[in-house]
Amino acid sequence: MLLISVFFALILSVHSTSIEEYGAIPDDSSVFVAQNNAAAFLQSLLVANSSDKYFYIPNKTYYIFPISVSTLKNLTIEISG
């Protein structure tokens, strides 16, 4: 079972970009973290959109401020959980 989990994690990391790679912090509702999480979401979305990667959101709670993006094309979003 551990081998399968490690294999899945390696495949996912090669083909996806996660919000945590850009500094998103789960389970913190402070204004400062919510602002940073919004920036991490936006950056991860833009990287995924400009490459062949998935936009991946781990199975955690992220507090963010609203963001707006209008230039996304052919983007795959994967949400864990």
Summary of the structure (lengths in Angstrom):
residues: 81
radius of gyration: 13.2
end to end distance: 18.2
largest distance: 40.7
contacts: 198
relative contact order: 0.21
helix: 46%
strand: 12%
